[in-house]
């Protein structure tokens, strides 16, 4: 595994990001992973939520707010954002191994982590298998079931059929196009992802749509939507990873999250040793309401 540094990418922030490449090997295949670092101080890793539009850019507002106090690293998951998107089987084992390898390669001390959505399950499993990796854990609107399993309340064989259809050459491209049309993205953001529909502007949706149009983007997306990236198959399997932890954990509940998702967050908040906060927003509150989340994170860290 090697690591190369690109040119610093500047933006409107007082803390510009240094964008880097991490070359990761998975089953003999080299995957280029893109991450960025800003600020100085104790390290904090930001992990974006898995979604059709997943990208480290959704963590940027939070990163800029934390940068005055911490060295903040944000990463694009393999198969998403600007990282490589090969036509491979995207599965939990891939992301468990990637997260462990990435953290051990990039950080030489225990690191605080802020994980959004489905990233929570991978962070918690690593907390059990490698107790010295994390110093503190913040889970922002954590989830463990993908959209289709959430709708049906369980995993089903037809979810896998849908996943393979989307991966297919012609029909798959057509189905993916329907699922990423700007009108559909706008509907999903207003219904499940952001609490304030007025913020879901045409320019915002256009930027999100562009994320979905990168070559190979449909493979990871199909896996997530159909439950193929679910870090656990049952609630008890998910909550077992919260038992007997050596590091502090805080769950940040999205006040306006869909009822099923919010109920799962509230279950975590009741677990022994878990702190919790409630802030306005829905499943994308780490991007929509970054300031409130940053305040919660800073007080916890």
C-alpha positions as CSV (number, residue, x, y, z in Angstrom):
1,X,0.0,0.0,0.0
2,X,1.4,3.4,-1.0
3,X,0.4,6.9,-0.5
4,X,1.0,9.9,-2.8
5,X,0.4,13.6,-2.2
6,X,-1.4,15.9,-4.7
7,X,-1.3,19.7,-4.9
8,X,-3.1,21.6,-2.1
9,X,-6.7,22.4,-3.2
10,X,-7.7,25.8,-1.9
11,X,-11.2,27.0,-1.3
12,X,-13.1,29.7,0.5
13,X,-12.1,28.2,3.9
14,X,-9.2,29.6,6.0
15,X,-8.1,26.0,6.2
16,X,-7.4,24.7,2.7
17,X,-7.4,21.0,2.1
18,X,-4.4,18.9,1.0
19,X,-5.8,16.3,-1.3
20,X,-4.0,12.9,-1.3
21,X,-4.2,9.5,-2.9
22,X,-4.1,6.2,-0.9
23,X,-3.5,3.1,-3.1
24,X,-5.2,0.2,-1.6
25,X,-5.1,-3.5,-2.7
26,X,-8.2,-5.6,-2.5
27,X,-8.0,-9.2,-3.7
28,X,-5.2,-8.3,-6.1
29,X,-7.0,-5.2,-7.5
30,X,-5.5,-1.7,-6.8
31,X,-8.1,0.8,-5.8
32,X,-7.2,4.5,-5.7
33,X,-8.8,6.2,-2.7
34,X,-9.0,10.0,-2.4
35,X,-8.8,11.8,0.9
36,X,-8.2,15.3,2.1
37,X,-6.6,16.8,5.2
38,X,-7.0,20.3,6.7
39,X,-6.2,22.0,10.0
40,X,-3.8,21.0,12.8
41,X,-4.0,19.3,16.1
42,X,-5.2,16.0,17.3
43,X,-6.6,13.9,14.4
44,X,-10.3,13.5,13.6
45,X,-11.5,11.2,10.8
46,X,-14.7,12.1,9.0
47,X,-16.5,9.2,7.2
48,X,-19.4,10.2,4.9
49,X,-22.7,8.3,4.8
50,X,-23.1,5.6,2.1
51,X,-25.6,6.8,-0.5
52,X,-26.0,7.2,-4.2
53,X,-24.4,10.6,-3.9
54,X,-21.8,9.7,-1.2
55,X,-18.7,11.9,-1.3
56,X,-16.3,13.4,1.2
57,X,-17.6,16.9,0.0
58,X,-20.7,16.3,2.2
59,X,-18.4,16.4,5.2
60,X,-16.6,19.6,4.1
61,X,-18.8,22.1,6.1
62,X,-18.1,20.0,9.3
63,X,-14.4,19.7,8.4
64,X,-14.0,23.4,8.0
65,X,-15.7,24.0,11.4
66,X,-13.4,21.5,13.1
67,X,-10.2,22.5,11.4
68,X,-9.3,25.4,13.8
69,X,-9.0,22.8,16.6
70,X,-8.1,19.5,14.9
71,X,-6.3,17.9,12.0
72,X,-9.4,16.7,10.0
73,X,-9.2,13.9,7.4
74,X,-12.2,13.3,5.1
75,X,-12.2,10.3,2.7
76,X,-14.1,9.0,-0.3
77,X,-15.1,5.4,0.3
78,X,-13.9,2.9,-2.5
79,X,-16.6,2.9,-5.2
80,X,-17.9,6.4,-4.3
81,X,-16.9,10.1,-4.7
82,X,-13.6,10.6,-6.5
83,X,-12.2,7.2,-5.4
84,X,-11.9,4.3,-7.9
85,X,-15.2,2.7,-8.8
86,X,-14.3,-0.7,-10.4
87,X,-16.9,-3.3,-11.3
88,X,-16.4,-5.5,-8.3
89,X,-18.6,-7.1,-5.6
90,X,-19.1,-4.3,-3.1
91,X,-19.7,-6.0,0.2
92,X,-19.3,-5.4,3.9
93,X,-16.0,-7.4,4.0
94,X,-14.5,-4.9,1.5
95,X,-15.3,-1.9,3.7
96,X,-14.4,-3.5,7.0
97,X,-10.9,-4.3,5.5
98,X,-10.5,-1.0,3.9
99,X,-11.3,1.0,7.0
100,X,-8.9,-1.0,9.1
101,X,-6.1,-0.7,6.5
102,X,-6.7,3.0,5.9
103,X,-6.7,4.0,9.5
104,X,-3.6,2.0,10.3
105,X,-1.8,3.5,7.3
106,X,-2.7,7.1,7.8
107,X,-2.7,7.5,11.6
108,X,0.0,6.6,14.1
109,X,-2.0,7.3,17.2
110,X,-5.6,6.5,18.2
111,X,-7.9,8.8,16.2
112,X,-11.4,10.3,17.0
113,X,-13.9,9.5,14.3
114,X,-17.2,11.0,13.2
115,X,-19.2,8.5,11.1
116,X,-22.4,9.4,9.3
117,X,-25.2,7.0,8.4
118,X,-24.0,3.5,7.5
119,X,-20.4,4.3,8.3
120,X,-21.4,3.8,11.9
121,X,-21.6,0.0,11.7
122,X,-18.1,-0.3,10.2
123,X,-16.6,2.0,12.8
124,X,-18.2,0.0,15.6
125,X,-17.1,-3.3,14.3
126,X,-13.5,-2.0,14.1
127,X,-13.9,-0.7,17.7
128,X,-14.5,-4.3,18.7
129,X,-11.8,-6.0,16.7
130,X,-9.1,-3.2,17.1
131,X,-9.8,-1.5,20.4
132,X,-6.8,0.8,20.2
133,X,-7.7,2.3,16.8
134,X,-10.3,4.9,18.0
135,X,-9.9,7.4,20.8
136,X,-13.5,8.6,20.7
137,X,-16.5,7.8,18.4
138,X,-19.3,10.1,17.2
139,X,-22.1,8.5,15.2
140,X,-24.1,11.1,13.2
141,X,-27.6,9.9,12.4
142,X,-26.4,6.2,12.4
143,X,-28.1,3.6,10.3
144,X,-27.6,-0.1,9.6
145,X,-30.2,-1.0,7.0
146,X,-30.2,0.2,3.4
147,X,-33.3,1.8,1.8
148,X,-34.9,-1.4,0.3
149,X,-34.5,-3.5,3.5
150,X,-35.8,-0.5,5.6
151,X,-38.9,-0.3,3.4
152,X,-39.6,-4.1,3.7
153,X,-38.3,-4.4,7.3
154,X,-36.0,-7.3,6.3
155,X,-33.5,-8.6,3.8
156,X,-35.1,-10.4,0.8
157,X,-33.9,-12.4,-2.1
158,X,-35.3,-9.9,-4.6
159,X,-33.0,-7.2,-3.3
160,X,-30.1,-9.2,-4.7
161,X,-31.9,-9.6,-8.0
162,X,-32.3,-5.8,-8.2
163,X,-28.7,-5.3,-7.4
164,X,-27.6,-7.6,-10.2
165,X,-30.0,-5.9,-12.6
166,X,-28.5,-2.5,-11.9
167,X,-25.0,-4.0,-12.4
168,X,-25.9,-5.3,-15.8
169,X,-24.7,-3.4,-18.9
170,X,-27.8,-2.0,-20.6
171,X,-30.8,-2.5,-18.3
172,X,-28.6,-1.6,-15.4
173,X,-27.7,1.8,-16.9
174,X,-31.3,2.5,-17.6
175,X,-32.5,1.6,-14.0
176,X,-29.6,3.6,-12.5
177,X,-30.6,6.6,-14.7
178,X,-34.1,6.5,-13.3
179,X,-32.8,6.3,-9.7
180,X,-30.5,9.3,-10.2
181,X,-32.7,11.6,-12.2
182,X,-32.6,15.1,-10.7
183,X,-36.3,15.0,-10.0
184,X,-35.9,11.7,-8.0
185,X,-32.9,13.1,-6.1
186,X,-34.9,16.2,-5.3
187,X,-37.8,14.0,-4.0
188,X,-35.5,11.9,-1.8
189,X,-33.7,14.9,-0.3
190,X,-36.9,16.6,0.6
191,X,-38.5,13.4,2.0
192,X,-35.6,11.8,3.8
193,X,-32.3,13.5,3.7
194,X,-32.7,17.3,4.5
195,X,-35.2,18.7,6.9
196,X,-35.5,22.2,5.2
197,X,-36.9,21.6,1.7
198,X,-36.1,25.3,0.8
199,X,-32.4,24.5,0.9
200,X,-32.7,21.8,-1.8
201,X,-32.1,24.2,-4.6
202,X,-31.7,23.4,-8.3
203,X,-27.9,24.1,-8.1
204,X,-27.7,21.8,-5.1
205,X,-29.4,19.0,-6.9
206,X,-27.3,19.6,-10.0
207,X,-24.1,19.2,-8.0
208,X,-25.5,15.9,-6.4
209,X,-26.5,14.6,-9.8
210,X,-23.0,15.2,-11.1
211,X,-21.7,12.9,-8.4
212,X,-23.9,10.1,-9.7
213,X,-22.6,10.4,-13.3
214,X,-19.0,9.3,-12.7
215,X,-18.1,6.0,-14.6
216,X,-18.8,3.0,-12.5
217,X,-20.8,4.9,-9.9
218,X,-23.8,2.6,-10.2
219,X,-22.0,-0.5,-8.7
220,X,-21.5,0.8,-5.2
221,X,-24.8,2.6,-5.2
222,X,-26.7,-0.5,-6.2
223,X,-25.0,-2.4,-3.4
224,X,-26.0,0.2,-0.8
225,X,-29.6,0.7,-1.9
226,X,-30.4,-3.0,-1.9
227,X,-28.8,-3.7,1.5
228,X,-25.6,-5.2,0.1
229,X,-23.5,-2.8,2.3
230,X,-25.5,-3.3,5.5
231,X,-23.0,-3.8,8.3
232,X,-25.4,-6.0,10.2
233,X,-28.4,-8.2,9.3
234,X,-30.3,-7.6,12.6
235,X,-30.6,-4.9,15.2
236,X,-29.0,-7.2,17.8
237,X,-26.0,-7.9,15.6
238,X,-25.6,-4.1,15.2
239,X,-26.0,-3.3,18.9
240,X,-23.6,-6.1,20.0
241,X,-20.8,-3.9,18.7
242,X,-21.6,-1.3,21.4
243,X,-20.9,-3.7,24.3
244,X,-17.9,-3.4,26.6
245,X,-16.1,-0.7,24.6
246,X,-12.9,0.9,25.8
247,X,-13.6,4.3,24.2
248,X,-16.4,6.9,24.7
249,X,-19.3,6.8,22.1
250,X,-21.8,9.5,21.3
251,X,-24.8,9.0,19.2
252,X,-26.2,12.2,17.5
253,X,-29.9,11.7,16.8
254,X,-31.5,13.6,13.9
255,X,-34.6,15.2,15.2
256,X,-36.4,15.1,11.9
257,X,-35.2,11.7,10.6
258,X,-37.8,9.3,9.1
259,X,-39.6,7.5,11.9
260,X,-38.1,4.0,11.3
261,X,-34.6,5.4,11.2
262,X,-35.0,7.7,14.2
263,X,-36.4,4.7,16.2
264,X,-33.2,2.8,15.5
265,X,-31.1,5.8,16.6
266,X,-33.0,6.1,19.8
267,X,-32.3,2.4,20.6
268,X,-28.6,3.1,20.5
269,X,-29.0,6.1,22.8
270,X,-30.4,3.8,25.4
271,X,-27.4,1.4,25.5
272,X,-25.2,1.5,28.6
273,X,-22.3,3.9,28.3
274,X,-23.5,5.7,25.2
275,X,-24.0,9.4,25.3
276,X,-26.6,11.1,23.0
277,X,-27.5,14.4,21.6
278,X,-30.4,15.5,19.5
279,X,-30.0,18.1,16.8
280,X,-32.3,19.4,14.1
281,X,-32.1,17.7,10.7
282,X,-32.7,14.4,9.0
283,X,-30.4,11.7,7.6
284,X,-28.1,14.3,6.0
285,X,-27.9,16.5,9.1
286,X,-24.1,16.2,9.1
287,X,-24.2,18.3,5.9
288,X,-27.3,20.4,6.4
289,X,-26.7,21.3,10.0
290,X,-23.0,21.0,10.3
291,X,-22.7,23.9,12.8
292,X,-24.9,22.2,15.4
293,X,-23.1,18.9,14.8
294,X,-19.7,20.6,15.1
295,X,-20.7,22.1,18.4
296,X,-21.7,18.6,19.7
297,X,-18.5,17.1,18.4
298,X,-16.2,19.7,19.9
299,X,-17.8,19.5,23.3
300,X,-17.5,15.7,23.2
301,X,-13.9,15.6,22.0
